[in-house]
Amino acid sequence: MGSDRSSSSFAIRRQDGQILPWVAILMLSVLGLCGLTIDLGRGLIVRRQLQSATDAAALAAAQQMPDGDYVGSARSFSASSSGSNAASGYTADVPTVTPLCVAFLKKQGLPCSGSAGANAVQVYQSATVQTWFAGILGFRSVKISAISMAAMRGSKPLPYNVAIILDTTPSMNNSDSNCGSGATQLTCAEGGVQQLLANLAPSVDNVSLFTFPNVLSTETSRDYDCSSSANPTAVPYTFPSTSATSLSTMPYTANWYTPTAYVTYQITGFLNDYRASNDATSLQTISNLVKAAGGKSGCVGMSTTNENTYYAGAIYAAQAALVAEQRLKPGSQNVIILLSDGNATAKENSPGSGFQAGYNDMVTGSQSTTVATSSGSYPSWNGQCSQGVDAANYAKTYPGDSSNATKFYSIAYGALASSKSANSWTGDPGACSSDRHSYVSHPYISPCAAMQAMASSASTFFSDYYLPGSDTGCQASGPTNTITSLSSIFKTIAYDLTSVRLIPNDSATTTP
């Protein structure tokens, strides 16, 4: 009996050690959960890295749209092995890049353009992450993915100084039924300017209106003085300095007219009162800029003149004014928007009428400080279209100070696509006929080619395709070739003066 009690007592004492296996199992479970937590946390970090890389790829792709190498740009900024955002710890696949035509962006004025017919881009990227502890449970790797969408334009606008140069020569009096019954080309152009003003940001964008030919500086207010039925008097073209850093009036003296008159290409100074705020939906009719652009009922606004076309001087004048304005707004950028048919045909000798009677379209002799010659270089009655291209190239590069370089938009309105011979239409001296000399910088150029050469790039050259007569018309060949109405052109330019931006991934509903 005593032996049995002794064995039973020993067995009871030995049961105390049975908890050790349970402790070991529990410790393994805790370590496993800690390992899974570490793997999960690492996965979340990699997921965030992959999303950032995908966002960067989408923004880079959008910057190259509509017809740049947006696919290559997305890949170069992706997390794939050849991308600049590749990181250790995971292996990312080559991203899938899809151009999209997003409906809500199109309604906001960002057209679907280019060969892809797109206004946005979607980038999808996946990556494989090796696990550290989950492999014990058989999960040696996990797949993660990220998706991002970016619009071509539409973010917060940059500060811009905008010089609009409108052609007011006789051709702008032609009718254009594309923008309204009985409307003249100038009326349609003014409507386009109103569309631009409706979409710029008055808090940061200052706008000045220029015209050619130049007019008497004492009469510019006639274009926005609603009590006046007359417009400023146009005079023969004067020639601002190519290197001026501020705008100044130019003297003009006719043989029969004293004292000396002073003329300008600028109608209004740089103004931001065209809308009450960035959120305002209507133009302010108290603004001289709005009134000059025909935006107030009962006001005359700008009108056509009797002088023929020559735009090089207006470009140099606008650039000089922009340089001065930029000094007042550090960090701002300069823009020129030129609208014309591009057919520079100012005559060496024109009978004219009134103030211009018996005098040239350009100042000559002792009429001003700088006068036209036959040299083919600015200022000259030979090579007139070429001089416009040279003036635009000067503004776009601004030698010696790239910070003052100007983004140049050109709008070919009723422009000839070819260099037609003289007298092909009654009174037509021929398209860019003064450039048909080997000694000018761009011989045998057409009005369409001149307007295109003035633009900063294919994406800043526009054409409405409208042309009276038998010419096939000037057509943009770049990403803007589907944007042909003046209203859409000016709205697109306003949108282009913003930057790319990310948009929600659930906005991928596209137009038909």
MARDO-357678 format. One record per residue (C-alpha): residue number from 1; x, y, z. Coordinates in nm, 2 decimals. Example, Ala and Ser with C-alpha at 12.3 -4.5 7.8 and 13.67 -1.06 7.14 Angstrom:
<panus>
[panu 1 [1.23 -0.45 0.78]] [panu 2 [1.37 -0.11 0.71]] 
</panus>
This chain:
<panus>
[panu 1 [0.00 0.00 0.00]] [panu 2 [0.29 0.24 0.09]] [panu 3 [0.46 0.17 -0.24]] [panu 4 [0.15 0.26 -0.44]] [panu 5 [0.11 0.59 -0.26]] [panu 6 [0.47 0.67 -0.33]] [panu 7 [0.43 0.61 -0.71]] [panu 8 [0.11 0.81 -0.73]] [panu 9 [0.26 1.10 -0.54]] [panu 10 [0.56 1.10 -0.79]] [panu 11 [0.33 1.10 -1.09]] [panu 12 [0.14 1.40 -0.95]] [panu 13 [0.47 1.59 -0.90]] [panu 14 [0.58 1.51 -1.26]] [panu 15 [0.27 1.67 -1.42]] [panu 16 [0.41 2.02 -1.34]] [panu 17 [0.64 2.00 -1.65]] [panu 18 [0.37 1.94 -1.91]] [panu 19 [0.32 2.32 -1.96]] [panu 20 [0.66 2.36 -2.13]] [panu 21 [0.54 2.23 -2.47]] [panu 22 [0.25 2.47 -2.46]] [panu 23 [0.48 2.76 -2.39]] [panu 24 [0.70 2.66 -2.68]] [panu 25 [0.40 2.64 -2.92]] [panu 26 [0.27 2.97 -2.80]] [panu 27 [0.61 3.14 -2.84]] [panu 28 [0.63 3.00 -3.20]] [panu 29 [0.28 3.14 -3.27]] [panu 30 [0.37 3.48 -3.13]] [panu 31 [0.69 3.48 -3.33]] [panu 32 [0.49 3.38 -3.64]] [panu 33 [0.24 3.66 -3.59]] [panu 34 [0.53 3.91 -3.54]] [panu 35 [0.68 3.79 -3.86]] [panu 36 [0.36 3.82 -4.05]] [panu 37 [0.32 4.17 -3.90]] [panu 38 [0.67 4.26 -4.02]] [panu 39 [0.59 4.12 -4.37]] [panu 40 [0.26 4.31 -4.38]] [panu 41 [0.43 4.64 -4.27]] [panu 42 [0.70 4.59 -4.52]] [panu 43 [0.43 4.52 -4.79]] [panu 44 [0.25 4.84 -4.70]] [panu 45 [0.58 5.04 -4.73]] [panu 46 [0.65 4.88 -5.07]] [panu 47 [0.29 4.95 -5.17]] [panu 48 [0.33 5.32 -5.09]] [panu 49 [0.66 5.33 -5.28]] [panu 50 [0.50 5.17 -5.58]] [panu 51 [0.21 5.41 -5.58]] [panu 52 [0.45 5.71 -5.56]] [panu 53 [0.64 5.57 -5.85]] [panu 54 [0.32 5.51 -6.05]] [panu 55 [0.20 5.87 -5.98]] [panu 56 [0.54 6.00 -6.10]] [panu 57 [0.51 5.78 -6.42]] [panu 58 [0.16 5.91 -6.49]] [panu 59 [0.25 6.27 -6.45]] [panu 60 [0.56 6.23 -6.67]] [panu 61 [0.34 6.06 -6.93]] [panu 62 [0.08 6.33 -6.92]] [panu 63 [0.35 6.60 -6.97]] [panu 64 [0.44 6.43 -7.30]] [panu 65 [0.08 6.40 -7.43]] [panu 66 [-0.09 6.41 -7.67]] [panu 67 [0.18 6.30 -7.93]] [panu 68 [0.51 6.29 -7.74]] [panu 69 [0.66 5.96 -7.62]] [panu 70 [0.44 5.93 -7.32]] [panu 71 [0.48 5.56 -7.30]] [panu 72 [0.86 5.58 -7.29]] [panu 73 [0.84 5.87 -7.04]] [panu 74 [0.61 5.67 -6.81]] [panu 75 [0.85 5.38 -6.82]] [panu 76 [1.15 5.60 -6.74]] [panu 77 [0.99 5.73 -6.43]] [panu 78 [0.84 5.39 -6.32]] [panu 79 [0.95 5.15 -6.05]] [panu 80 [1.06 4.89 -6.31]] [panu 81 [1.43 4.78 -6.32]] [panu 82 [1.51 5.04 -6.59]] [panu 83 [1.30 5.32 -6.43]] [panu 84 [1.44 5.61 -6.22]] [panu 85 [1.21 5.51 -5.93]] [panu 86 [1.32 5.15 -5.90]] [panu 87 [1.39 5.04 -5.54]] [panu 88 [1.55 4.74 -5.37]] [panu 89 [1.33 4.49 -5.19]] [panu 90 [1.08 4.43 -5.47]] [panu 91 [1.07 4.36 -5.85]] [panu 92 [0.83 4.58 -6.05]] [panu 93 [0.69 4.49 -6.39]] [panu 94 [0.70 4.72 -6.69]] [panu 95 [0.40 4.95 -6.65]] [panu 96 [0.09 4.94 -6.87]] [panu 97 [0.02 5.29 -7.01]] [panu 98 [-0.33 5.36 -7.15]] [panu 99 [-0.43 5.70 -7.31]] [panu 100 [-0.79 5.80 -7.22]] [panu 101 [-1.04 6.05 -7.34]] [panu 102 [-1.20 6.15 -7.01]] [panu 103 [-1.55 6.30 -7.03]] [panu 104 [-1.54 6.54 -6.74]] [panu 105 [-1.21 6.69 -6.86]] [panu 106 [-1.35 6.74 -7.21]] [panu 107 [-1.65 6.93 -7.06]] [panu 108 [-1.40 7.15 -6.87]] [panu 109 [-1.24 7.25 -7.20]] [panu 110 [-0.95 7.00 -7.23]] [panu 111 [-1.00 6.84 -7.57]] [panu 112 [-0.92 6.48 -7.66]] [panu 113 [-0.65 6.54 -7.93]] [panu 114 [-0.35 6.39 -8.10]] [panu 115 [-0.32 6.05 -8.26]] [panu 116 [-0.45 5.88 -7.95]] [panu 117 [-0.75 6.11 -7.92]] [panu 118 [-0.67 6.15 -7.55]] [panu 119 [-0.67 6.41 -7.27]] [panu 120 [-0.55 6.19 -6.99]] [panu 121 [-0.34 5.88 -6.93]] [panu 122 [-0.36 5.58 -6.69]] [panu 123 [-0.06 5.39 -6.57]] [panu 124 [-0.09 5.05 -6.40]] [panu 125 [0.21 4.88 -6.24]] [panu 126 [0.25 4.56 -6.04]] [panu 127 [0.54 4.43 -5.83]] [panu 128 [0.65 4.11 -5.66]] [panu 129 [0.76 4.13 -5.29]] [panu 130 [0.96 3.84 -5.13]] [panu 131 [0.84 3.76 -4.78]] [panu 132 [1.06 3.70 -4.48]] [panu 133 [0.85 3.51 -4.23]] [panu 134 [0.53 3.42 -4.42]] [panu 135 [0.74 3.18 -4.63]] [panu 136 [0.72 2.94 -4.33]] [panu 137 [0.35 2.92 -4.40]] [panu 138 [0.41 2.87 -4.77]] [panu 139 [0.37 3.23 -4.88]] [panu 140 [0.71 3.31 -5.03]] [panu 141 [0.60 3.62 -5.22]] [panu 142 [0.31 3.85 -5.26]] [panu 143 [0.19 4.05 -5.56]] [panu 144 [0.10 4.42 -5.51]] [panu 145 [-0.02 4.68 -5.77]] [panu 146 [-0.09 5.05 -5.81]] [panu 147 [-0.28 5.25 -6.06]] [panu 148 [-0.27 5.63 -6.13]] [panu 149 [-0.44 5.87 -6.37]] [panu 150 [-0.32 6.21 -6.48]] [panu 151 [-0.48 6.48 -6.69]] [panu 152 [-0.27 6.66 -6.96]] [panu 153 [-0.35 6.99 -6.80]] [panu 154 [-0.56 7.16 -6.54]] [panu 155 [-0.36 7.21 -6.22]] [panu 156 [-0.32 7.54 -6.04]] [panu 157 [-0.21 7.80 -6.30]] [panu 158 [0.13 7.96 -6.31]] [panu 159 [0.17 8.34 -6.32]] [panu 160 [0.17 8.45 -6.68]] [panu 161 [0.21 8.78 -6.86]] [panu 162 [0.01 8.74 -7.18]] [panu 163 [0.04 8.96 -7.49]] [panu 164 [-0.24 8.90 -7.74]] [panu 165 [-0.16 9.04 -8.09]] [panu 166 [-0.46 9.07 -8.32]] [panu 167 [-0.45 9.13 -8.69]] [panu 168 [-0.67 9.43 -8.78]] [panu 169 [-0.57 9.46 -9.15]] [panu 170 [-0.84 9.47 -9.42]] [panu 171 [-0.86 9.09 -9.46]] [panu 172 [-1.00 9.06 -9.11]] [panu 173 [-1.32 9.23 -9.25]] [panu 174 [-1.40 8.92 -9.44]] [panu 175 [-1.71 8.73 -9.32]] [panu 176 [-1.68 8.40 -9.13]] [panu 177 [-2.01 8.22 -9.10]] [panu 178 [-1.84 7.95 -8.89]] [panu 179 [-1.89 8.17 -8.58]] [panu 180 [-2.22 8.34 -8.66]] [panu 181 [-2.42 8.48 -8.94]] [panu 182 [-2.28 8.80 -9.08]] [panu 183 [-1.98 8.79 -8.84]] [panu 184 [-1.65 8.93 -8.96]] [panu 185 [-1.32 8.75 -8.89]] [panu 186 [-1.23 9.03 -8.65]] [panu 187 [-1.55 8.98 -8.46]] [panu 188 [-1.49 8.61 -8.44]] [panu 189 [-1.13 8.67 -8.32]] [panu 190 [-1.25 8.91 -8.05]] [panu 191 [-1.49 8.64 -7.94]] [panu 192 [-1.20 8.41 -7.91]] [panu 193 [-1.02 8.66 -7.69]] [panu 194 [-1.32 8.68 -7.47]] [panu 195 [-1.31 8.30 -7.43]] [panu 196 [-0.94 8.32 -7.33]] [panu 197 [-1.02 8.58 -7.07]] [panu 198 [-1.30 8.37 -6.93]] [panu 199 [-1.06 8.08 -6.87]] [panu 200 [-0.74 8.26 -6.74]] [panu 201 [-0.68 8.33 -6.37]] [panu 202 [-0.69 8.70 -6.30]] [panu 203 [-0.52 8.65 -5.97]] [panu 204 [-0.20 8.56 -6.15]] [panu 205 [-0.24 8.63 -6.52]] [panu 206 [-0.20 8.99 -6.66]] [panu 207 [-0.31 9.04 -7.02]] [panu 208 [-0.22 9.32 -7.27]] [panu 209 [-0.38 9.36 -7.61]] [panu 210 [-0.17 9.45 -7.91]] [panu 211 [-0.26 9.50 -8.28]] [panu 212 [-0.11 9.57 -8.61]] [panu 213 [-0.08 9.80 -8.79]] [panu 214 [0.03 10.05 -8.52]] [panu 215 [-0.20 10.34 -8.43]] [panu 216 [-0.17 10.69 -8.29]] [panu 217 [-0.08 10.65 -7.92]] [panu 218 [-0.31 10.94 -7.83]] [panu 219 [-0.61 10.76 -7.97]] [panu 220 [-0.58 10.40 -7.83]] [panu 221 [-0.87 10.47 -7.59]] [panu 222 [-1.11 10.49 -7.88]] [panu 223 [-1.10 10.11 -7.89]] [panu 224 [-1.25 10.09 -7.54]] [panu 225 [-1.41 10.43 -7.50]] [panu 226 [-1.78 10.34 -7.54]] [panu 227 [-1.87 10.70 -7.60]] [panu 228 [-1.66 10.71 -7.92]] [panu 229 [-1.78 10.59 -8.26]] [panu 230 [-1.43 10.62 -8.41]] [panu 231 [-1.13 10.39 -8.38]] [panu 232 [-0.76 10.48 -8.34]] [panu 233 [-0.60 10.61 -8.66]] [panu 234 [-0.37 10.36 -8.82]] [panu 235 [-0.04 10.49 -8.96]] [panu 236 [0.24 10.33 -9.16]] [panu 237 [0.44 10.07 -8.98]] [panu 238 [0.72 10.19 -8.75]] [panu 239 [0.99 9.96 -8.62]] [panu 240 [1.07 9.91 -8.25]] [panu 241 [1.42 9.80 -8.15]] [panu 242 [1.48 9.43 -8.15]] [panu 243 [1.66 9.45 -7.82]] [panu 244 [1.43 9.68 -7.63]] [panu 245 [1.36 9.59 -7.27]] [panu 246 [1.05 9.81 -7.23]] [panu 247 [0.78 9.94 -7.46]] [panu 248 [0.81 10.29 -7.60]] [panu 249 [0.61 10.48 -7.86]] [panu 250 [0.77 10.55 -8.20]] [panu 251 [0.78 10.88 -8.38]] [panu 252 [0.62 10.93 -8.72]] [panu 253 [0.64 11.24 -8.93]] [panu 254 [0.46 11.28 -9.26]] [panu 255 [0.58 11.54 -9.51]] [panu 256 [0.25 11.73 -9.47]] [panu 257 [0.18 11.65 -9.11]] [panu 258 [0.34 11.84 -8.82]] [panu 259 [0.41 11.81 -8.53]] [panu 260 [0.56 11.46 -8.51]] [panu 261 [0.30 11.20 -8.41]] [panu 262 [0.38 10.91 -8.18]] [panu 263 [0.25 10.56 -8.25]] [panu 264 [0.22 10.23 -8.07]] [panu 265 [0.12 9.87 -8.12]] [panu 266 [-0.03 9.84 -7.77]] [panu 267 [-0.40 9.90 -7.72]] [panu 268 [-0.42 9.83 -7.34]] [panu 269 [-0.16 9.78 -7.08]] [panu 270 [-0.13 9.46 -6.88]] [panu 271 [-0.46 9.42 -6.69]] [panu 272 [-0.61 9.16 -6.46]] [panu 273 [-0.95 9.32 -6.41]] [panu 274 [-1.12 9.11 -6.69]] [panu 275 [-1.29 8.90 -6.42]] [panu 276 [-1.36 8.98 -6.06]] [panu 277 [-1.19 8.66 -5.93]] [panu 278 [-1.07 8.32 -6.05]] [panu 279 [-1.41 8.17 -5.97]] [panu 280 [-1.61 8.44 -6.15]] [panu 281 [-1.79 8.30 -6.45]] [panu 282 [-1.85 8.63 -6.64]] [panu 283 [-1.63 8.90 -6.77]] [panu 284 [-1.62 9.25 -6.61]] [panu 285 [-1.74 9.50 -6.86]] [panu 286 [-1.57 9.78 -6.67]] [panu 287 [-1.24 9.64 -6.80]] [panu 288 [-1.08 9.83 -7.09]] [panu 289 [-0.94 9.50 -7.21]] [panu 290 [-1.29 9.34 -7.22]] [panu 291 [-1.44 9.64 -7.40]] [panu 292 [-1.16 9.65 -7.66]] [panu 293 [-1.22 9.28 -7.73]] [panu 294 [-1.59 9.35 -7.80]] [panu 295 [-1.71 9.22 -7.47]] [panu 296 [-1.94 9.50 -7.38]] [panu 297 [-2.26 9.56 -7.56]] [panu 298 [-2.28 9.91 -7.72]] [panu 299 [-1.90 9.96 -7.74]] [panu 300 [-1.73 9.97 -8.08]] [panu 301 [-1.43 9.76 -7.98]] [panu 302 [-1.15 9.71 -8.22]] [panu 303 [-1.21 9.75 -8.60]] [panu 304 [-1.02 9.69 -8.92]] [panu 305 [-0.79 9.94 -9.08]] [panu 306 [-0.66 10.03 -9.43]] [panu 307 [-0.30 9.93 -9.38]] [panu 308 [-0.17 9.59 -9.52]] [panu 309 [-0.01 9.32 -9.31]] [panu 310 [0.33 9.33 -9.14]] [panu 311 [0.37 9.17 -8.80]] [panu 312 [0.74 9.17 -8.71]] [panu 313 [0.73 9.51 -8.55]] [panu 314 [0.43 9.41 -8.33]] [panu 315 [0.61 9.10 -8.21]] [panu 316 [0.92 9.30 -8.11]] [panu 317 [0.70 9.56 -7.93]] [panu 318 [0.51 9.29 -7.74]] [panu 319 [0.83 9.12 -7.64]] [panu 320 [0.97 9.44 -7.51]] [panu 321 [0.66 9.50 -7.30]] [panu 322 [0.67 9.15 -7.17]] [panu 323 [1.03 9.18 -7.05]] [panu 324 [0.93 9.50 -6.86]] [panu 325 [0.62 9.33 -6.71]] [panu 326 [0.82 9.03 -6.60]] [panu 327 [1.06 9.25 -6.40]] [panu 328 [0.76 9.37 -6.20]] [panu 329 [0.64 9.01 -6.14]] [panu 330 [0.94 8.79 -6.05]] [panu 331 [0.87 8.42 -6.12]] [panu 332 [0.62 8.49 -6.39]] [panu 333 [0.64 8.36 -6.75]] [panu 334 [0.58 8.54 -7.08]] [panu 335 [0.34 8.44 -7.35]] [panu 336 [0.26 8.58 -7.69]] [panu 337 [-0.06 8.48 -7.88]] [panu 338 [-0.06 8.60 -8.24]] [panu 339 [-0.37 8.57 -8.46]] [panu 340 [-0.33 8.65 -8.84]] [panu 341 [-0.36 8.50 -9.18]] [panu 342 [0.02 8.52 -9.19]] [panu 343 [0.03 8.69 -9.54]] [panu 344 [0.26 8.98 -9.48]] [panu 345 [0.21 9.21 -9.78]] [panu 346 [0.28 9.57 -9.67]] [panu 347 [0.34 9.77 -9.98]] [panu 348 [0.65 9.98 -10.05]] [panu 349 [0.42 10.24 -10.19]] [panu 350 [0.05 10.26 -10.11]] [panu 351 [-0.19 10.55 -10.20]] [panu 352 [-0.39 10.49 -9.88]] [panu 353 [-0.64 10.75 -9.75]] [panu 354 [-0.66 11.02 -9.49]] [panu 355 [-0.36 11.02 -9.27]] [panu 356 [-0.18 10.76 -9.50]] [panu 357 [-0.26 10.95 -9.82]] [panu 358 [0.03 10.92 -10.07]] [panu 359 [0.26 10.74 -9.83]] [panu 360 [0.40 10.38 -9.79]] [panu 361 [0.27 10.11 -9.56]] [panu 362 [0.60 10.14 -9.39]] [panu 363 [0.79 10.45 -9.27]] [panu 364 [1.07 10.55 -9.51]] [panu 365 [1.30 10.84 -9.57]] [panu 366 [1.30 11.08 -9.27]] [panu 367 [0.96 10.97 -9.13]] [panu 368 [1.09 10.80 -8.82]] [panu 369 [1.41 10.71 -8.64]] [panu 370 [1.43 10.37 -8.80]] [panu 371 [1.29 10.32 -9.15]] [panu 372 [1.23 10.04 -9.40]] [panu 373 [1.49 9.94 -9.66]] [panu 374 [1.51 9.69 -9.94]] [panu 375 [1.77 9.48 -9.76]] [panu 376 [1.54 9.18 -9.67]] [panu 377 [1.64 9.21 -9.30]] [panu 378 [1.43 9.38 -9.04]] [panu 379 [1.30 9.64 -9.11]] [panu 380 [1.24 9.59 -9.48]] [panu 381 [0.96 9.56 -9.74]] [panu 382 [1.14 9.25 -9.87]] [panu 383 [1.12 8.92 -9.67]] [panu 384 [0.82 9.04 -9.46]] [panu 385 [0.70 8.69 -9.35]] [panu 386 [1.06 8.59 -9.28]] [panu 387 [1.11 8.89 -9.06]] [panu 388 [0.80 8.78 -8.86]] [panu 389 [0.96 8.43 -8.81]] [panu 390 [1.29 8.59 -8.70]] [panu 391 [1.11 8.82 -8.45]] [panu 392 [0.92 8.52 -8.30]] [panu 393 [1.24 8.32 -8.28]] [panu 394 [1.40 8.61 -8.10]] [panu 395 [1.11 8.62 -7.85]] [panu 396 [1.12 8.24 -7.80]] [panu 397 [1.49 8.23 -7.71]] [panu 398 [1.56 8.59 -7.59]] [panu 399 [1.93 8.56 -7.64]] [panu 400 [2.14 8.63 -7.33]] [panu 401 [1.86 8.59 -7.08]] [panu 402 [1.66 8.27 -7.11]] [panu 403 [1.44 8.36 -6.81]] [panu 404 [1.27 8.62 -7.04]] [panu 405 [1.21 8.36 -7.31]] [panu 406 [0.85 8.37 -7.44]] [panu 407 [0.61 8.08 -7.51]] [panu 408 [0.47 8.16 -7.85]] [panu 409 [0.12 8.06 -7.97]] [panu 410 [0.02 8.13 -8.33]] [panu 411 [-0.33 8.10 -8.47]] [panu 412 [-0.35 8.08 -8.85]] [panu 413 [-0.68 8.24 -8.94]] [panu 414 [-0.78 8.21 -9.31]] [panu 415 [-0.41 8.14 -9.40]] [panu 416 [-0.30 8.03 -9.74]] [panu 417 [-0.13 7.69 -9.74]] [panu 418 [0.08 7.76 -10.04]] [panu 419 [0.27 8.05 -10.20]] [panu 420 [0.02 8.15 -10.46]] [panu 421 [0.13 8.36 -10.75]] [panu 422 [0.05 8.73 -10.77]] [panu 423 [-0.30 8.83 -10.89]] [panu 424 [-0.44 8.48 -10.85]] [panu 425 [-0.73 8.66 -10.68]] [panu 426 [-0.82 9.02 -10.76]] [panu 427 [-0.59 9.25 -10.58]] [panu 428 [-0.40 8.97 -10.42]] [panu 429 [-0.02 9.05 -10.44]] [panu 430 [0.07 8.68 -10.38]] [panu 431 [0.12 8.49 -10.06]] [panu 432 [0.44 8.61 -9.88]] [panu 433 [0.54 8.75 -10.22]] [panu 434 [0.81 8.97 -10.07]] [panu 435 [1.00 8.66 -9.95]] [panu 436 [1.07 8.53 -10.30]] [panu 437 [1.44 8.63 -10.28]] [panu 438 [1.74 8.41 -10.20]] [panu 439 [1.88 8.68 -9.97]] [panu 440 [1.60 8.67 -9.71]] [panu 441 [1.62 8.43 -9.42]] [panu 442 [1.32 8.21 -9.52]] [panu 443 [1.27 8.24 -9.90]] [panu 444 [0.96 8.12 -10.06]] [panu 445 [0.78 8.06 -9.74]] [panu 446 [0.40 8.04 -9.73]] [panu 447 [0.17 8.22 -9.49]] [panu 448 [0.08 7.88 -9.33]] [panu 449 [0.45 7.78 -9.29]] [panu 450 [0.53 8.13 -9.15]] [panu 451 [0.26 8.10 -8.88]] [panu 452 [0.37 7.74 -8.80]] [panu 453 [0.74 7.85 -8.78]] [panu 454 [0.65 8.12 -8.53]] [panu 455 [0.49 7.88 -8.28]] [panu 456 [0.71 7.74 -8.00]] [panu 457 [0.61 7.38 -8.09]] [panu 458 [0.35 7.18 -8.29]] [panu 459 [0.13 7.19 -7.98]] [panu 460 [0.12 7.57 -7.98]] [panu 461 [0.03 7.61 -8.35]] [panu 462 [-0.34 7.63 -8.44]] [panu 463 [-0.54 7.67 -8.75]] [panu 464 [-0.92 7.72 -8.80]] [panu 465 [-0.90 7.58 -9.16]] [panu 466 [-1.12 7.87 -9.27]] [panu 467 [-1.03 8.03 -9.60]] [panu 468 [-1.23 8.23 -9.85]] [panu 469 [-1.13 8.13 -10.21]] [panu 470 [-0.99 7.82 -10.37]] [panu 471 [-0.68 7.75 -10.16]] [panu 472 [-0.70 7.43 -9.96]] [panu 473 [-0.63 7.62 -9.64]] [panu 474 [-0.37 7.59 -9.36]] [panu 475 [-0.41 7.28 -9.15]] [panu 476 [-0.22 7.21 -8.83]] [panu 477 [-0.03 6.88 -8.85]] [panu 478 [0.05 6.84 -8.48]] [panu 479 [-0.16 6.75 -8.18]] [panu 480 [-0.39 7.05 -8.23]] [panu 481 [-0.51 6.95 -8.57]] [panu 482 [-0.86 6.86 -8.45]] [panu 483 [-0.91 7.19 -8.27]] [panu 484 [-1.04 7.42 -8.54]] [panu 485 [-1.30 7.67 -8.40]] [panu 486 [-1.16 7.99 -8.25]] [panu 487 [-1.35 7.95 -7.93]] [panu 488 [-1.20 7.60 -7.88]] [panu 489 [-0.85 7.72 -7.98]] [panu 490 [-0.85 8.00 -7.72]] [panu 491 [-1.00 7.78 -7.45]] [panu 492 [-0.73 7.52 -7.53]] [panu 493 [-0.46 7.78 -7.50]] [panu 494 [-0.59 7.89 -7.16]] [panu 495 [-0.59 7.53 -7.04]] [panu 496 [-0.24 7.48 -7.18]] [panu 497 [-0.12 7.76 -6.94]] [panu 498 [-0.17 7.51 -6.65]] [panu 499 [0.03 7.20 -6.56]] [panu 500 [-0.04 6.83 -6.55]] [panu 501 [-0.23 6.70 -6.25]] [panu 502 [-0.34 6.37 -6.10]] [panu 503 [-0.71 6.29 -6.12]] [panu 504 [-0.92 6.02 -5.93]] [panu 505 [-0.89 5.67 -6.08]] [panu 506 [-1.27 5.64 -6.08]] [panu 507 [-1.29 5.92 -6.34]] [panu 508 [-1.20 5.69 -6.62]] [panu 509 [-1.54 5.72 -6.79]] [panu 510 [-1.45 5.80 -7.15]] [panu 511 [-1.64 5.97 -7.42]] [panu 512 [-1.78 5.76 -7.71]] 
</panus>
